[in-house]
Amino acid sequence: MIRRRAFLTSLPALAAPLPLHAQLQRPLRLVVSSAPGASLDALARILSPSLSARLGVPVVVENQGGANGLLAAQAVLRAEPDGSTLLLTGDAILLAGLAQPQAGVSLERFAPAIQAVSAAQIIATHPGASFTDIEGYVAAVRARPGALNVAIPAQGGIAQVVHALLARQLGGLSVEFLSFRGGGPAMHSLLARDVDALVITLPAITEQVRNGAIRPLAVTTAQRDEALPEVPTLAETVAPGFDVDSWQGVLAPPGTPELLIRSLHDALAGTLAEPAVAARLRGLGFRVTALAPEAFRERAAGAAGTFGPVIRDLFTLAQG
């Protein structure tokens, strides 16, 4: 365990500011923009014990799912910029900002600390489905346009965007999306066989795939994932060249001092680099990235350019 004194003395001489000292005097509140059971929640639960030991203070995980991450984001926007309240979120905050600019929540308003991980999205079904592979799924959708029910963790989230990008490449795939309050409820709808398929971040269902409760169809990244190497990619099956992943990272309230952001990044990057933590994350299907704030911003800007037109189309259709 790195105690508070050791942590402080490891910082540059200029980095003995009160904000960091204030952070270490009380628990760190990690607000997670998803319900329990989602991949974000899994990441938070893996990181929090080691991060707490590294900082020498308790790390309290607080789930605030709903509204595609907007509720959690708004709570952190109102928090003091002293490092004691952080937001663990993913593409959802970027997509929500694109879809609902009137909500006043966008990635640009926060101080990014680290892009922690990336992960594939996965298209899956249940063992009783009539189709058993991604080719069969595409054929079933084309045979009955609009008839298949597909669960997604949120309306306008990364899962729906990925499916829309696939539909564009394949010349159209019409399904009925059923949105839930997070990945956990969406997964349970598939386990109950209430829906025909599910699109979700891979780590949310890795264990259910391994035990046979869920049948994987394809992942959305160019390469197969080492956590489930038997699952093919869209690129090698129905959509050559398809390569879309999602990210998850930590944001601080606006106005958080740069030196504090740097210290938070170092603490989080150190936690991600711990062999036991990294192994658990890889085992679920996360890819540790630990991007610095500047690279994090660049990555998000690139994603906004890719996803923006899709989001506009989705919400135009919804409102029409």
C-alpha positions in Angstrom: 0.0 0.0 0.0 1.3 3.4 -0.9 0.5 5.6 2.0 -0.5 9.3 1.7 3.0 10.5 2.6 4.6 8.3 0.1 2.1 9.3 -2.6 2.6 13.0 -2.0 6.4 12.8 -1.9 6.4 10.9 -5.2 4.9 14.0 -6.9 7.0 16.8 -8.4 8.1 19.5 -6.0 5.5 21.9 -7.4 2.7 19.4 -6.9 2.1 19.8 -3.2 -1.2 21.7 -3.7 -4.1 21.7 -1.4 -6.5 20.0 -3.8 -4.6 16.7 -3.8 -4.3 16.9 0.0 -8.0 17.5 0.3 -8.7 14.5 -2.0 -6.6 12.2 0.2 -8.3 13.4 3.4 -11.7 11.9 2.5 -13.1 9.0 0.4 -12.9 9.2 -3.3 -16.4 9.0 -4.8 -16.3 7.2 -8.2 -19.6 7.9 -9.9 -20.3 5.2 -12.5 -22.7 6.1 -15.4 -24.4 2.7 -15.5 -26.4 0.3 -13.4 -24.8 -2.6 -11.7 -24.0 -5.5 -14.0 -22.7 -3.5 -16.9 -19.1 -3.5 -18.2 -18.5 0.0 -16.6 -19.6 -1.4 -13.2 -17.2 -4.4 -13.7 -14.3 -2.0 -14.4 -15.1 0.1 -11.3 -15.3 -3.0 -9.1 -11.9 -4.3 -10.3 -10.2 -0.9 -10.1 -11.5 0.4 -6.7 -9.7 -1.9 -4.2 -6.3 -1.4 -5.8 -6.9 2.3 -6.4 -7.9 2.7 -2.7 -4.7 1.0 -1.6 -2.6 3.2 -3.8 -4.2 6.4 -2.6 -4.6 5.4 1.0 -8.3 6.4 1.1 -11.6 4.5 0.5 -12.9 4.5 -3.0 -16.7 4.5 -3.0 -18.4 3.2 -6.2 -21.7 4.9 -6.8 -23.9 3.7 -9.7 -26.1 6.3 -11.4 -27.5 4.6 -14.4 -30.2 6.0 -16.6 -30.6 8.7 -19.3 -27.6 7.2 -21.2 -25.2 8.5 -18.5 -26.5 12.0 -18.3 -27.6 11.7 -14.7 -24.1 10.7 -13.5 -22.5 13.3 -15.7 -24.6 16.1 -14.3 -23.9 15.0 -10.7 -20.1 15.2 -11.4 -20.4 18.5 -13.2 -21.8 20.0 -10.0 -19.1 18.5 -7.8 -16.1 20.3 -6.3 -13.0 20.2 -8.5 -10.8 18.8 -5.7 -10.3 15.2 -7.0 -12.8 13.7 -4.5 -15.5 13.1 -7.1 -14.8 11.4 -10.4 -16.9 10.1 -13.3 -16.3 6.7 -14.7 -18.0 6.7 -18.1 -17.7 5.6 -21.7 -18.8 6.5 -25.2 -22.2 7.2 -23.7 -21.3 10.6 -22.6 -20.0 11.5 -26.0 -23.0 10.1 -27.7 -25.4 11.8 -25.3 -23.8 15.1 -25.9 -24.2 14.7 -29.7 -27.8 13.5 -29.4 -29.0 15.9 -26.7 -27.0 19.1 -26.7 -29.8 20.8 -24.8 -28.9 18.7 -21.7 -25.7 20.8 -21.3 -23.5 17.7 -20.9 -20.6 17.1 -23.2 -17.1 15.6 -22.9 -15.5 19.0 -23.5 -16.9 20.3 -20.2 -15.0 17.8 -18.1 -11.3 17.5 -17.3 -10.3 14.1 -18.7 -8.0 12.1 -16.4 -7.5 8.9 -18.3 -9.0 6.7 -21.0 -8.6 3.5 -19.0 -9.7 0.7 -21.4 -11.2 -0.1 -24.7 -13.4 -3.1 -25.6 -15.2 -4.7 -28.5 -18.9 -4.6 -28.8 -20.4 -8.1 -29.3 -23.6 -9.3 -31.0 -25.1 -12.3 -29.3 -28.2 -14.4 -29.0 -29.5 -17.2 -26.7 -29.1 -20.9 -27.2 -32.7 -21.3 -28.4 -32.5 -18.9 -31.3 -33.1 -20.2 -34.8 -29.7 -18.7 -36.0 -26.4 -19.9 -34.6 -23.9 -17.5 -36.3 -23.6 -14.0 -37.6 -24.4 -15.0 -41.1 -27.6 -16.6 -39.9 -28.5 -13.5 -37.9 -28.1 -11.3 -40.9 -30.2 -13.7 -43.0 -32.9 -13.8 -40.4 -33.1 -10.0 -40.2 -33.3 -9.7 -44.0 -36.0 -12.4 -44.2 -38.2 -10.6 -41.6 -37.4 -6.9 -41.7 -38.3 -5.2 -38.4 -39.5 -8.4 -36.8 -36.5 -9.3 -34.7 -36.1 -7.7 -31.2 -32.6 -6.6 -30.3 -31.8 -5.5 -26.8 -29.4 -2.6 -26.2 -28.2 -1.0 -23.0 -29.5 2.5 -23.9 -31.2 4.4 -26.7 -28.6 6.1 -28.9 -25.7 4.3 -27.1 -22.7 2.7 -28.6 -24.5 -0.6 -29.1 -27.2 0.9 -31.3 -24.6 3.0 -33.1 -22.5 0.0 -33.9 -25.5 -1.9 -35.2 -26.4 1.2 -37.4 -22.9 1.3 -38.8 -23.1 -2.4 -39.6 -26.5 -1.9 -41.3 -25.0 0.9 -43.4 -22.2 -1.4 -44.6 -24.6 -4.2 -45.4 -27.2 -2.0 -47.2 -29.7 -2.0 -44.4 -30.8 -4.2 -41.5 -34.2 -3.4 -40.0 -34.7 -4.6 -36.4 -36.8 -3.5 -33.4 -34.5 -2.1 -30.7 -35.5 -2.5 -27.1 -33.5 -0.2 -24.8 -32.8 -0.8 -21.2 -31.4 1.0 -18.2 -27.9 -0.3 -18.7 -26.1 -3.5 -19.8 -27.2 -5.6 -16.8 -31.0 -5.4 -17.6 -30.3 -5.8 -21.3 -28.3 -9.0 -20.7 -31.0 -10.4 -18.4 -33.6 -9.8 -21.1 -31.6 -12.1 -23.4 -31.0 -14.7 -20.7 -34.8 -14.8 -20.2 -35.2 -15.2 -24.0 -37.4 -12.2 -24.1 -35.4 -10.8 -27.1 -33.9 -12.4 -30.2 -30.4 -10.8 -29.9 -28.3 -8.4 -27.9 -25.6 -5.9 -28.7 -23.4 -5.0 -25.7 -19.9 -4.3 -24.6 -18.0 -7.6 -24.5 -16.9 -7.7 -20.9 -20.5 -7.4 -19.7 -21.3 -11.0 -20.9 -17.9 -12.8 -21.1 -18.8 -15.2 -18.2 -22.2 -15.9 -19.6 -20.7 -16.8 -23.0 -18.1 -19.1 -21.3 -20.8 -21.0 -19.4 -23.0 -21.4 -22.4 -25.9 -19.2 -21.2 -25.4 -16.8 -24.1 -24.3 -17.7 -27.7 -21.9 -15.2 -29.2 -22.2 -14.3 -32.9 -19.4 -11.8 -33.6 -17.3 -9.0 -32.2 -17.0 -5.6 -33.8 -13.2 -5.1 -33.6 -10.8 -6.0 -36.5 -9.1 -8.7 -34.4 -10.7 -11.4 -32.3 -10.6 -10.8 -28.6 -8.2 -12.9 -26.5 -10.8 -13.3 -23.8 -13.1 -15.2 -26.3 -10.8 -16.1 -29.2 -13.3 -18.6 -30.7 -15.7 -15.7 -31.5 -15.3 -14.4 -35.0 -15.2 -10.7 -36.0 -17.6 -9.0 -38.3 -14.7 -8.2 -40.5 -13.9 -11.8 -41.2 -17.5 -12.8 -41.8 -20.2 -10.4 -43.1 -18.6 -7.0 -43.0 -15.0 -6.8 -44.4 -13.0 -4.0 -42.9 -15.4 -3.4 -40.0 -13.6 -2.2 -36.9 -15.3 -0.3 -34.1 -14.5 -0.5 -30.4 -15.7 1.5 -27.4 -13.8 3.2 -24.6 -14.2 3.7 -20.9 -12.4 6.3 -18.9 -12.3 8.7 -15.9 -13.3 12.4 -16.0 -13.0 15.0 -13.3 -15.2 18.1 -12.8 -14.5 21.2 -14.8 -11.9 23.4 -13.2 -9.9 20.6 -11.7 -6.2 21.8 -11.5 -3.9 20.4 -14.1 -1.4 19.1 -11.5 -4.2 17.3 -9.8 -5.3 15.8 -13.1 -1.8 14.6 -13.7 -1.6 13.0 -10.3 -4.9 11.3 -10.8 -3.8 10.0 -14.1 -0.6 8.6 -12.6 -2.5 6.8 -9.8 -5.1 5.3 -12.2 -2.4 4.3 -14.8 -0.4 2.7 -12.0 -3.5 0.8 -10.9 -4.2 -0.4 -14.4 -0.6 -1.6 -14.7 -0.8 -3.8 -11.7 -0.4 -7.4 -13.0 -3.4 -8.8 -11.1 -5.7 -5.9 -12.2 -4.5 -6.1 -15.8 -5.0 -9.8 -15.9 -8.6 -9.6 -14.6 -9.4 -6.9 -17.1 -8.0 -8.9 -20.0 -9.8 -12.0 -18.9 -13.1 -10.1 -19.3 -12.3 -8.7 -22.7 -11.0 -5.2 -21.7 -7.9 -3.8 -23.4 -5.9 -1.6 -21.1 -5.0 1.7 -22.9 -4.2 4.1 -20.0 -4.2 7.1 -22.4 -3.1 10.5 -21.1 -5.6 13.4 -21.0 -4.4 14.8 -24.4 -4.5 11.5 -26.2 -7.9 10.8 -24.6 -9.3 14.1 -26.0 -8.0 13.2 -29.5 -9.5 9.8 -29.3 -12.9 11.2 -28.3 -12.7 13.8 -31.1 -12.1 11.1 -33.7 -15.0 9.1 -32.3 -17.3 12.1 -32.5 -16.5 12.5 -36.2 -17.4 8.8 -36.8 -20.5 8.6 -34.7 -22.0 12.1 -35.2 -23.7 11.4 -38.5 -25.1 8.1 -37.2 -26.5 9.7 -34.1 -28.1 12.4 -36.1 -29.8 9.9 -38.3 -31.0 7.7 -35.4 -32.6 10.6 -33.6 -34.1 12.1 -36.8 -35.8 8.7 -37.4 -36.9 8.5 -33.7 -38.4 12.0 -33.8 -39.9 11.4 -37.3 
